[in-house]
Amino acid sequence: MIDDSRPIFLQIAELIENDIVDGNLPEESQVPSTNEFAAFHRINPATAAKGVNLLVDGGILYKRRGIGMFVATGARAALVARRTEQFFEQYVRPLAAEAHKLRIPADELSSMVTRGAQRAAAAEGKQERSAAL
């Protein structure tokens, strides 16, 4: 789960963010402690704390003194908005630029994206069915 090629504290922050976006950590729910993260991932507690504090600094988590860390109200919407913008910059803009170079009309590009989304959904459905067996 932890990838040695990227800073561990960033990966801890991303794991928490993913759980918030996926709904596994609802707003106002308590997140695991830094010691729990450290034990589970076999990392230094200070490294886990650095990842958690990154989310505190970003307003995604907040501290309740003596109790722990909690997901802030509006955290999911903020994360989805940020990731949507990142998705646009990382994938959509380059896709549109390449389509423009190839002179692919917007309606054809839209059709291609729809086809790709349908294939991804079908593949995900197959994986879910296989896992259920």
N, CA, C and O atoms as a GROMACS GRO file, in nm:
protein
  532
    1MET      N    1   0.082  -0.120   0.000
    1MET     CA    2   0.000   0.000   0.000
    1MET      C    3   0.086   0.126   0.000
    1MET      O    4   0.055   0.223  -0.068
    2ILE      N    5   0.197   0.123   0.077
    2ILE     CA    6   0.287   0.237   0.081
    2ILE      C    7   0.391   0.218  -0.030
    2ILE      O    8   0.447   0.110  -0.047
    3ASP      N    9   0.414   0.327  -0.106
    3ASP     CA   10   0.504   0.326  -0.221
    3ASP      C   11   0.632   0.400  -0.182
    3ASP      O   12   0.627   0.516  -0.143
    4ASP      N   13   0.746   0.334  -0.193
    4ASP     CA   14   0.874   0.394  -0.153
    4ASP      C   15   0.918   0.508  -0.242
    4ASP      O   16   1.009   0.583  -0.205
    5SER      N   17   0.857   0.525  -0.358
    5SER     CA   18   0.903   0.628  -0.451
    5SER      C   19   0.846   0.767  -0.420
    5SER      O   20   0.889   0.867  -0.478
    6ARG      N   21   0.750   0.774  -0.328
    6ARG     CA   22   0.689   0.904  -0.292
    6ARG      C   23   0.694   0.922  -0.141
    6ARG      O   24   0.695   0.824  -0.067
    7PRO      N   25   0.698   1.047  -0.094
    7PRO     CA   26   0.702   1.070   0.050
    7PRO      C   27   0.586   1.001   0.122
    7PRO      O   28   0.470   1.012   0.081
    8ILE      N   29   0.619   0.930   0.229
    8ILE     CA   30   0.518   0.853   0.302
    8ILE      C   31   0.411   0.943   0.362
    8ILE      O   32   0.293   0.907   0.361
    9PHE      N   33   0.450   1.059   0.414
    9PHE     CA   34   0.350   1.146   0.477
    9PHE      C   35   0.246   1.192   0.376
    9PHE      O   36   0.128   1.207   0.411
   10LEU      N   37   0.287   1.213   0.250
   10LEU     CA   38   0.190   1.250   0.146
   10LEU      C   39   0.095   1.133   0.117
   10LEU      O   40  -0.024   1.154   0.094
   11GLN      N   41   0.148   1.012   0.119
   11GLN     CA   42   0.065   0.894   0.095
   11GLN      C   43  -0.037   0.875   0.207
   11GLN      O   44  -0.150   0.835   0.182
   12ILE      N   45   0.002   0.902   0.331
   12ILE     CA   46  -0.090   0.893   0.444
   12ILE      C   47  -0.203   0.995   0.425
   12ILE      O   48  -0.320   0.962   0.443
   13ALA      N   49  -0.167   1.117   0.387
   13ALA     CA   50  -0.268   1.220   0.363
   13ALA      C   51  -0.363   1.177   0.250
   13ALA      O   52  -0.484   1.198   0.260
   14GLU      N   53  -0.308   1.119   0.144
   14GLU     CA   54  -0.391   1.074   0.032
   14GLU      C   55  -0.484   0.959   0.072
   14GLU      O   56  -0.598   0.953   0.027
   15LEU      N   57  -0.435   0.868   0.156
   15LEU     CA   58  -0.520   0.759   0.202
   15LEU      C   59  -0.640   0.812   0.278
   15LEU      O   60  -0.752   0.765   0.260
   16ILE      N   61  -0.616   0.910   0.364
   16ILE     CA   62  -0.726   0.971   0.439
   16ILE      C   63  -0.820   1.044   0.344
   16ILE      O   64  -0.942   1.031   0.354
   17GLU      N   65  -0.763   1.121   0.252
   17GLU     CA   66  -0.846   1.192   0.154
   17GLU      C   67  -0.933   1.094   0.075
   17GLU      O   68  -1.052   1.119   0.055
   18ASN      N   69  -0.874   0.983   0.030
   18ASN     CA   70  -0.950   0.883  -0.046
   18ASN      C   71  -1.066   0.829   0.037
   18ASN      O   72  -1.176   0.811  -0.015
   19ASP      N   73  -1.042   0.803   0.164
   19ASP     CA   74  -1.149   0.753   0.250
   19ASP      C   75  -1.260   0.856   0.269
   19ASP      O   76  -1.377   0.820   0.281
   20ILE      N   77  -1.223   0.983   0.270
   20ILE     CA   78  -1.324   1.089   0.281
   20ILE      C   79  -1.405   1.097   0.152
   20ILE      O   80  -1.528   1.101   0.155
   21VAL      N   81  -1.336   1.100   0.039
   21VAL     CA   82  -1.404   1.109  -0.091
   21VAL      C   83  -1.494   0.988  -0.114
   21VAL      O   84  -1.605   1.002  -0.165
   22ASP      N   85  -1.446   0.869  -0.078
   22ASP     CA   86  -1.523   0.746  -0.097
   22ASP      C   87  -1.639   0.732   0.001
   22ASP      O   88  -1.725   0.646  -0.017
   23GLY      N   89  -1.641   0.814   0.104
   23GLY     CA   90  -1.748   0.806   0.203
   23GLY      C   91  -1.717   0.713   0.319
   23GLY      O   92  -1.802   0.692   0.405
   24ASN      N   93  -1.598   0.656   0.321
   24ASN     CA   94  -1.560   0.568   0.432
   24ASN      C   95  -1.533   0.646   0.560
   24ASN      O   96  -1.542   0.591   0.670
   25LEU      N   97  -1.498   0.773   0.546
   25LEU     CA   98  -1.481   0.862   0.660
   25LEU      C   99  -1.575   0.981   0.641
   25LEU      O  100  -1.537   1.081   0.580
   26PRO      N  101  -1.697   0.971   0.693
   26PRO     CA  102  -1.792   1.081   0.677
   26PRO      C  103  -1.749   1.206   0.755
   26PRO      O  104  -1.667   1.199   0.846
   27GLU      N  105  -1.806   1.318   0.717
   27GLU     CA  106  -1.778   1.442   0.788
   27GLU      C  107  -1.816   1.427   0.935
   27GLU      O  108  -1.916   1.364   0.969
   28GLU      N  109  -1.735   1.485   1.018
   28GLU     CA  110  -1.748   1.482   1.164
   28GLU      C  111  -1.714   1.347   1.226
   28GLU      O  112  -1.734   1.327   1.346
   29SER      N  113  -1.664   1.253   1.146
   29SER     CA  114  -1.622   1.124   1.203
   29SER      C  115  -1.476   1.135   1.245
   29SER      O  116  -1.400   1.216   1.192
   30GLN      N  117  -1.439   1.053   1.340
   30GLN     CA  118  -1.302   1.052   1.390
   30GLN      C  119  -1.214   0.968   1.297
   30GLN      O  120  -1.254   0.861   1.251
   31VAL      N  121  -1.094   1.019   1.272
   31VAL     CA  122  -0.998   0.945   1.191
   31VAL      C  123  -0.906   0.868   1.284
   31VAL      O  124  -0.891   0.904   1.401
   32PRO      N  125  -0.844   0.761   1.234
   32PRO     CA  126  -0.750   0.686   1.318
   32PRO      C  127  -0.639   0.779   1.370
   32PRO      O  128  -0.606   0.879   1.306
   33SER      N  129  -0.584   0.745   1.484
   33SER     CA  130  -0.477   0.825   1.542
   33SER      C  131  -0.348   0.806   1.464
   33SER      O  132  -0.334   0.711   1.386
   34THR      N  133  -0.256   0.897   1.485
   34THR     CA  134  -0.126   0.884   1.418
   34THR      C  135  -0.055   0.756   1.461
   34THR      O  136   0.015   0.694   1.382
   35ASN      N  137  -0.074   0.718   1.587
   35ASN     CA  138  -0.013   0.592   1.633
   35ASN      C  139  -0.075   0.472   1.564
   35ASN      O  140  -0.005   0.375   1.533
   36GLU      N  141  -0.206   0.476   1.538
   36GLU     CA  142  -0.272   0.367   1.465
   36GLU      C  143  -0.220   0.359   1.321
   36GLU      O  144  -0.191   0.250   1.270
   37PHE      N  145  -0.207   0.475   1.256
   37PHE     CA  146  -0.150   0.478   1.121
   37PHE      C  147  -0.008   0.423   1.122
   37PHE      O  148   0.029   0.342   1.037
   38ALA      N  149   0.070   0.467   1.220
   38ALA     CA  150   0.210   0.426   1.228
   38ALA      C  151   0.220   0.274   1.247
   38ALA      O  152   0.301   0.208   1.181
   39ALA      N  153   0.139   0.220   1.337
   39ALA     CA  154   0.144   0.076   1.363
   39ALA      C  155   0.098  -0.003   1.241
   39ALA      O  156   0.160  -0.102   1.203
   40PHE      N  157  -0.011   0.040   1.180
   40PHE     CA  158  -0.066  -0.033   1.067
   40PHE      C  159   0.030  -0.034   0.948
   40PHE      O  160   0.049  -0.138   0.884
   41HIS      N  161   0.090   0.082   0.919
   41HIS     CA  162   0.177   0.093   0.802
   41HIS      C  163   0.325   0.071   0.837
   41HIS      O  164   0.411   0.076   0.750
   42ARG      N  165   0.351   0.046   0.965
   42ARG     CA  166   0.488   0.023   1.011
   42ARG      C  167   0.580   0.139   0.974
   42ARG      O  168   0.685   0.121   0.912
   43ILE      N  169   0.536   0.258   1.015
   43ILE     CA  170   0.613   0.380   0.989
   43ILE      C  171   0.631   0.454   1.121
   43ILE      O  172   0.570   0.420   1.222
   44ASN      N  173   0.714   0.554   1.117
   44ASN     CA  174   0.738   0.639   1.233
   44ASN      C  175   0.612   0.721   1.262
   44ASN      O  176   0.554   0.777   1.170
   45PRO      N  177   0.569   0.730   1.390
   45PRO     CA  178   0.452   0.812   1.424
   45PRO      C  179   0.466   0.958   1.381
   45PRO      O  180   0.367   1.023   1.348
   46ALA      N  181   0.589   1.011   1.382
   46ALA     CA  182   0.609   1.149   1.338
   46ALA      C  183   0.577   1.166   1.189
   46ALA      O  184   0.527   1.270   1.147
   47THR      N  185   0.605   1.063   1.110
   47THR     CA  186   0.574   1.066   0.967
   47THR      C  187   0.422   1.065   0.947
   47THR      O  188   0.370   1.140   0.865
   48ALA      N  189   0.353   0.979   1.022
   48ALA     CA  190   0.208   0.974   1.014
   48ALA      C  191   0.149   1.108   1.057
   48ALA      O  192   0.055   1.158   0.995
   49ALA      N  193   0.203   1.166   1.164
   49ALA     CA  194   0.154   1.295   1.213
   49ALA      C  195   0.173   1.404   1.108
   49ALA      O  196   0.088   1.492   1.094
   50LYS      N  197   0.282   1.399   1.035
   50LYS     CA  198   0.308   1.499   0.931
   50LYS      C  199   0.200   1.492   0.823
   50LYS      O  200   0.154   1.596   0.774
   51GLY      N  201   0.158   1.371   0.785
   51GLY     CA  202   0.051   1.356   0.686
   51GLY      C  203  -0.082   1.405   0.738
   51GLY      O  204  -0.156   1.472   0.666
   52VAL      N  205  -0.113   1.372   0.861
   52VAL     CA  206  -0.240   1.417   0.922
   52VAL      C  207  -0.240   1.569   0.937
   52VAL      O  208  -0.340   1.634   0.907
   53ASN      N  209  -0.127   1.625   0.981
   53ASN     CA  210  -0.120   1.770   1.000
   53ASN      C  211  -0.129   1.846   0.869
   53ASN      O  212  -0.175   1.960   0.866
   54LEU      N  213  -0.087   1.784   0.762
   54LEU     CA  214  -0.103   1.845   0.630
   54LEU      C  215  -0.252   1.868   0.601
   54LEU      O  216  -0.290   1.970   0.545
   55LEU      N  217  -0.335   1.770   0.639
   55LEU     CA  218  -0.480   1.782   0.618
   55LEU      C  219  -0.542   1.879   0.717
   55LEU      O  220  -0.641   1.945   0.685
   56VAL      N  221  -0.486   1.888   0.837
   56VAL     CA  222  -0.534   1.988   0.933
   56VAL      C  223  -0.507   2.127   0.878
   56VAL      O  224  -0.594   2.214   0.880
   57ASP      N  225  -0.386   2.148   0.827
   57ASP     CA  226  -0.349   2.277   0.770
   57ASP      C  227  -0.438   2.314   0.651
   57ASP      O  228  -0.464   2.432   0.627
   58GLY      N  229  -0.483   2.213   0.578
   58GLY     CA  230  -0.570   2.237   0.462
   58GLY      C  231  -0.717   2.247   0.496
   58GLY      O  232  -0.800   2.264   0.406
   59GLY      N  233  -0.752   2.236   0.624
   59GLY     CA  234  -0.892   2.248   0.664
   59GLY      C  235  -0.975   2.124   0.640
   59GLY      O  236  -1.098   2.129   0.650
   60ILE      N  237  -0.912   2.013   0.608
   60ILE     CA  238  -0.983   1.888   0.582
   60ILE      C  239  -1.012   1.815   0.713
   60ILE      O  240  -1.118   1.755   0.730
   61LEU      N  241  -0.918   1.822   0.806
   61LEU     CA  242  -0.934   1.763   0.939
   61LEU      C  243  -0.922   1.873   1.043
   61LEU      O  244  -0.867   1.980   1.017
   62TYR      N  245  -0.976   1.846   1.160
   62TYR     CA  246  -0.956   1.938   1.272
   62TYR      C  247  -0.936   1.857   1.399
   62TYR      O  248  -0.978   1.742   1.410
   63LYS      N  249  -0.869   1.921   1.495
   63LYS     CA  250  -0.836   1.855   1.621
   63LYS      C  251  -0.940   1.889   1.727
   63LYS      O  252  -0.984   2.003   1.739
   64ARG      N  253  -0.980   1.787   1.803
   64ARG     CA  254  -1.057   1.807   1.925
   64ARG      C  255  -0.963   1.773   2.039
   64ARG      O  256  -0.923   1.658   2.057
   65ARG      N  257  -0.930   1.874   2.112
   65ARG     CA  258  -0.830   1.858   2.217
   65ARG      C  259  -0.862   1.741   2.309
   65ARG      O  260  -0.970   1.732   2.367
   66GLY      N  261  -0.764   1.651   2.321
   66GLY     CA  262  -0.778   1.536   2.409
   66GLY      C  263  -0.862   1.422   2.354
   66GLY      O  264  -0.874   1.318   2.418
   67ILE      N  265  -0.920   1.441   2.236
   67ILE     CA  266  -1.006   1.338   2.178
   67ILE      C  267  -0.945   1.279   2.051
   67ILE      O  268  -0.939   1.157   2.036
   68GLY      N  269  -0.901   1.365   1.960
   68GLY     CA  270  -0.841   1.318   1.836
   68GLY      C  271  -0.871   1.407   1.719
   68GLY      O  272  -0.910   1.523   1.735
   69MET      N  273  -0.852   1.352   1.600
   69MET     CA  274  -0.874   1.424   1.474
   69MET      C  275  -1.007   1.383   1.414
   69MET      O  276  -1.049   1.267   1.423
   70PHE      N  277  -1.074   1.481   1.353
   70PHE     CA  278  -1.205   1.458   1.294
   70PHE      C  279  -1.211   1.520   1.155
   70PHE      O  280  -1.138   1.614   1.124
   71VAL      N  281  -1.298   1.464   1.072
   71VAL     CA  282  -1.319   1.516   0.937
   71VAL      C  283  -1.404   1.643   0.947
   71VAL      O  284  -1.510   1.643   1.009
   72ALA      N  285  -1.356   1.749   0.887
   72ALA     CA  286  -1.425   1.877   0.892
   72ALA      C  287  -1.551   1.876   0.806
   72ALA      O  288  -1.559   1.806   0.706
   73THR      N  289  -1.649   1.955   0.846
   73THR     CA  290  -1.768   1.975   0.765
   73THR      C  291  -1.726   2.042   0.634
   73THR      O  292  -1.650   2.139   0.635
   74GLY      N  293  -1.775   1.990   0.524
   74GLY     CA  294  -1.740   2.043   0.392
   74GLY      C  295  -1.612   1.985   0.333
   74GLY      O  296  -1.573   2.022   0.223
   75ALA      N  297  -1.547   1.893   0.407
   75ALA     CA  298  -1.421   1.837   0.360
   75ALA      C  299  -1.437   1.760   0.230
   75ALA      O  300  -1.356   1.774   0.138
   76ARG      N  301  -1.542   1.678   0.221
   76ARG     CA  302  -1.561   1.598   0.101
   76ARG      C  303  -1.582   1.687  -0.021
   76ARG      O  304  -1.521   1.664  -0.126
   77ALA      N  305  -1.666   1.788  -0.008
   77ALA     CA  306  -1.693   1.879  -0.120
   77ALA      C  307  -1.565   1.952  -0.161
   77ALA      O  308  -1.540   1.971  -0.280
   78ALA      N  309  -1.485   1.993  -0.064
   78ALA     CA  310  -1.360   2.063  -0.094
   78ALA      C  311  -1.263   1.971  -0.168
   78ALA      O  312  -1.198   2.012  -0.264
   79LEU      N  313  -1.254   1.846  -0.122
   79LEU     CA  314  -1.164   1.751  -0.187
   79LEU      C  315  -1.211   1.719  -0.329
   79LEU      O  316  -1.130   1.713  -0.422
   80VAL      N  317  -1.341   1.698  -0.346
   80VAL     CA  318  -1.394   1.668  -0.479
   80VAL      C  319  -1.369   1.785  -0.573
   80VAL      O  320  -1.331   1.765  -0.689
   81ALA      N  321  -1.391   1.908  -0.525
   81ALA     CA  322  -1.367   2.025  -0.609
   81ALA      C  323  -1.220   2.036  -0.649
   81ALA      O  324  -1.188   2.064  -0.764
   82ARG      N  325  -1.131   2.015  -0.553
   82ARG     CA  326  -0.988   2.023  -0.582
   82ARG      C  327  -0.946   1.914  -0.679
   82ARG      O  328  -0.872   1.941  -0.774
   83ARG      N  329  -0.992   1.793  -0.657
   83ARG     CA  330  -0.955   1.682  -0.744
   83ARG      C  331  -1.016   1.696  -0.883
   83ARG      O  332  -0.954   1.656  -0.982
   84THR      N  333  -1.134   1.752  -0.891
   84THR     CA  334  -1.196   1.775  -1.022
   84THR      C  335  -1.112   1.874  -1.103
   84THR      O  336  -1.090   1.854  -1.222
   85GLU      N  337  -1.066   1.979  -1.038
   85GLU     CA  338  -0.981   2.077  -1.106
   85GLU      C  339  -0.847   2.012  -1.146
   85GLU      O  340  -0.796   2.037  -1.256
   86GLN      N  341  -0.791   1.930  -1.059
   86GLN     CA  342  -0.667   1.860  -1.093
   86GLN      C  343  -0.688   1.766  -1.210
   86GLN      O  344  -0.603   1.755  -1.298
   87PHE      N  345  -0.802   1.697  -1.211
   87PHE     CA  346  -0.835   1.606  -1.321
   87PHE      C  347  -0.842   1.684  -1.452
   87PHE      O  348  -0.790   1.640  -1.554
   88PHE      N  349  -0.907   1.800  -1.448
   88PHE     CA  350  -0.917   1.882  -1.567
   88PHE      C  351  -0.779   1.921  -1.618
   88PHE      O  352  -0.750   1.906  -1.736
   89GLU      N  353  -0.694   1.971  -1.529
   89GLU     CA  354  -0.561   2.016  -1.570
   89GLU      C  355  -0.472   1.901  -1.616
   89GLU      O  356  -0.397   1.915  -1.712
   90GLN      N  357  -0.480   1.789  -1.546
   90GLN     CA  358  -0.390   1.677  -1.576
   90GLN      C  359  -0.434   1.594  -1.696
   90GLN      O  360  -0.350   1.543  -1.770
   91TYR      N  361  -0.565   1.581  -1.716
   91TYR     CA  362  -0.614   1.490  -1.821
   91TYR      C  363  -0.693   1.560  -1.932
   91TYR      O  364  -0.668   1.536  -2.050
   92VAL      N  365  -0.787   1.645  -1.896
   92VAL     CA  366  -0.876   1.702  -1.996
   92VAL      C  367  -0.804   1.802  -2.086
   92VAL      O  368  -0.817   1.795  -2.208
   93ARG      N  369  -0.728   1.894  -2.028
   93ARG     CA  370  -0.658   1.993  -2.111
   93ARG      C  371  -0.563   1.926  -2.210
   93ARG      O  372  -0.566   1.960  -2.328
   94PRO      N  373  -0.478   1.831  -2.165
   94PRO     CA  374  -0.391   1.765  -2.264
   94PRO      C  375  -0.471   1.685  -2.368
   94PRO      O  376  -0.433   1.681  -2.485
   95LEU      N  377  -0.579   1.623  -2.326
   95LEU     CA  378  -0.664   1.548  -2.419
   95LEU      C  379  -0.722   1.642  -2.525
   95LEU      O  380  -0.719   1.611  -2.644
   96ALA      N  381  -0.773   1.754  -2.481
   96ALA     CA  382  -0.832   1.850  -2.574
   96ALA      C  383  -0.725   1.908  -2.668
   96ALA      O  384  -0.751   1.929  -2.786
   97ALA      N  385  -0.607   1.933  -2.615
   97ALA     CA  386  -0.499   1.986  -2.699
   97ALA      C  387  -0.459   1.886  -2.806
   97ALA      O  388  -0.438   1.923  -2.922
   98GLU      N  389  -0.448   1.759  -2.768
   98GLU     CA  390  -0.412   1.656  -2.866
   98GLU      C  391  -0.523   1.638  -2.970
   98GLU      O  392  -0.495   1.621  -3.088
   99ALA      N  393  -0.647   1.641  -2.925
   99ALA     CA  394  -0.760   1.630  -3.018
   99ALA      C  395  -0.758   1.746  -3.117
   99ALA      O  396  -0.788   1.728  -3.235
  100HIS      N  397  -0.724   1.864  -3.069
  100HIS     CA  398  -0.716   1.981  -3.157
  100HIS      C  399  -0.607   1.961  -3.262
  100HIS      O  400  -0.627   1.990  -3.380
  101LYS      N  401  -0.491   1.911  -3.219
  101LYS     CA  402  -0.381   1.885  -3.314
  101LYS      C  403  -0.423   1.786  -3.420
  101LYS      O  404  -0.386   1.799  -3.537
  102LEU      N  405  -0.500   1.685  -3.380
  102LEU     CA  406  -0.542   1.582  -3.473
  102LEU      C  407  -0.669   1.620  -3.550
  102LEU      O  408  -0.718   1.544  -3.634
  103ARG      N  409  -0.720   1.738  -3.520
  103ARG     CA  410  -0.842   1.790  -3.583
  103ARG      C  411  -0.962   1.699  -3.559
  103ARG      O  412  -1.044   1.677  -3.648
  104ILE      N  413  -0.970   1.646  -3.437
  104ILE     CA  414  -1.086   1.566  -3.398
  104ILE      C  415  -1.194   1.663  -3.353
  104ILE      O  416  -1.171   1.740  -3.259
  105PRO      N  417  -1.310   1.663  -3.417
  105PRO     CA  418  -1.416   1.755  -3.377
  105PRO      C  419  -1.464   1.728  -3.234
  105PRO      O  420  -1.454   1.616  -3.183
  106ALA      N  421  -1.516   1.832  -3.170
  106ALA     CA  422  -1.560   1.822  -3.030
  106ALA      C  423  -1.664   1.712  -3.011
  106ALA      O  424  -1.660   1.641  -2.911
  107ASP      N  425  -1.758   1.697  -3.106
  107ASP     CA  426  -1.861   1.594  -3.089
  107ASP      C  427  -1.801   1.453  -3.098
  107ASP      O  428  -1.845   1.362  -3.028
  108GLU      N  429  -1.701   1.436  -3.183
  108GLU     CA  430  -1.635   1.306  -3.193
  108GLU      C  431  -1.553   1.278  -3.067
  108GLU      O  432  -1.551   1.165  -3.017
  109LEU      N  433  -1.486   1.381  -3.016
  109LEU     CA  434  -1.410   1.366  -2.892
  109LEU      C  435  -1.503   1.330  -2.777
  109LEU      O  436  -1.471   1.244  -2.695
  110SER      N  437  -1.616   1.396  -2.771
  110SER     CA  438  -1.715   1.365  -2.668
  110SER      C  439  -1.762   1.220  -2.678
  110SER      O  440  -1.776   1.152  -2.577
  111SER      N  441  -1.784   1.174  -2.800
  111SER     CA  442  -1.826   1.036  -2.822
  111SER      C  443  -1.717   0.939  -2.777
  111SER      O  444  -1.746   0.834  -2.719
  112MET      N  445  -1.591   0.973  -2.805
  112MET     CA  446  -1.480   0.888  -2.764
  112MET      C  447  -1.470   0.880  -2.611
  112MET      O  448  -1.447   0.773  -2.555
  113VAL      N  449  -1.489   0.993  -2.545
  113VAL     CA  450  -1.484   0.996  -2.398
  113VAL      C  451  -1.599   0.914  -2.340
  113VAL      O  452  -1.580   0.840  -2.244
  114THR      N  453  -1.717   0.927  -2.398
  114THR     CA  454  -1.831   0.848  -2.353
  114THR      C  455  -1.804   0.700  -2.369
  114THR      O  456  -1.833   0.621  -2.279
  115ARG      N  457  -1.748   0.662  -2.482
  115ARG     CA  458  -1.715   0.521  -2.507
  115ARG      C  459  -1.612   0.471  -2.405
  115ARG      O  460  -1.624   0.359  -2.355
  116GLY      N  461  -1.515   0.552  -2.375
  116GLY     CA  462  -1.414   0.515  -2.276
  116GLY      C  463  -1.475   0.500  -2.138
  116GLY      O  464  -1.440   0.408  -2.064
  117ALA      N  465  -1.566   0.589  -2.102
  117ALA     CA  466  -1.632   0.581  -1.971
  117ALA      C  467  -1.718   0.456  -1.962
  117ALA      O  468  -1.723   0.391  -1.857
  118GLN      N  469  -1.786   0.422  -2.070
  118GLN     CA  470  -1.868   0.301  -2.071
  118GLN      C  471  -1.782   0.176  -2.055
  118GLN      O  472  -1.820   0.083  -1.983
  119ARG      N  473  -1.669   0.173  -2.122
  119ARG     CA  474  -1.579   0.058  -2.109
  119ARG      C  475  -1.523   0.047  -1.967
  119ARG      O  476  -1.510  -0.063  -1.913
  120ALA      N  477  -1.490   0.161  -1.908
  120ALA     CA  478  -1.438   0.160  -1.771
  120ALA      C  479  -1.545   0.109  -1.674
  120ALA      O  480  -1.515   0.031  -1.584
  121ALA      N  481  -1.669   0.154  -1.693
  121ALA     CA  482  -1.778   0.109  -1.606
  121ALA      C  483  -1.803  -0.040  -1.623
  121ALA      O  484  -1.828  -0.111  -1.526
  122ALA      N  485  -1.797  -0.088  -1.746
  122ALA     CA  486  -1.818  -0.231  -1.772
  122ALA      C  487  -1.706  -0.313  -1.709
  122ALA      O  488  -1.732  -0.418  -1.650
  123ALA      N  489  -1.583  -0.267  -1.719
  123ALA     CA  490  -1.470  -0.338  -1.659
  123ALA      C  491  -1.483  -0.340  -1.507
  123ALA      O  492  -1.453  -0.441  -1.444
  124GLU      N  493  -1.526  -0.230  -1.449
  124GLU     CA  494  -1.546  -0.224  -1.304
  124GLU      C  495  -1.655  -0.321  -1.261
  124GLU      O  496  -1.643  -0.388  -1.158
  125GLY      N  497  -1.761  -0.328  -1.340
  125GLY     CA  498  -1.870  -0.422  -1.310
  125GLY      C  499  -1.822  -0.565  -1.314
  125GLY      O  500  -1.863  -0.647  -1.231
  126LYS      N  501  -1.736  -0.598  -1.410
  126LYS     CA  502  -1.680  -0.734  -1.419
  126LYS      C  503  -1.594  -0.764  -1.297
  126LYS      O  504  -1.600  -0.875  -1.244
  127GLN      N  505  -1.515  -0.667  -1.253
  127GLN     CA  506  -1.432  -0.688  -1.136
  127GLN      C  507  -1.516  -0.711  -1.010
  127GLN      O  508  -1.485  -0.797  -0.928
  128GLU      N  509  -1.623  -0.634  -0.996
  128GLU     CA  510  -1.712  -0.650  -0.880
  128GLU      C  511  -1.779  -0.788  -0.881
  128GLU      O  512  -1.791  -0.852  -0.777
  129ARG      N  513  -1.822  -0.831  -1.000
  129ARG     CA  514  -1.886  -0.963  -1.011
  129ARG      C  515  -1.784  -1.074  -0.978
  129ARG      O  516  -1.818  -1.171  -0.911
  130SER      N  517  -1.660  -1.059  -1.027
  130SER     CA  518  -1.558  -1.159  -1.000
  130SER      C  519  -1.526  -1.165  -0.851
  130SER      O  520  -1.505  -1.274  -0.796
  131ALA      N  521  -1.521  -1.052  -0.787
  131ALA     CA  522  -1.492  -1.048  -0.644
  131ALA      C  523  -1.603  -1.110  -0.561
  131ALA      O  524  -1.577  -1.165  -0.454
  132ALA      N  525  -1.726  -1.102  -0.610
  132ALA     CA  526  -1.840  -1.157  -0.538
  132ALA      C  527  -1.840  -1.309  -0.545
  132ALA      O  528  -1.899  -1.375  -0.458
  133LEU      N  529  -1.776  -1.364  -0.646
  133LEU     CA  530  -1.772  -1.510  -0.661
  133LEU      C  531  -1.670  -1.564  -0.569
  133LEU      O  532  -1.650  -1.686  -0.565
   0.00000   0.00000   0.00000
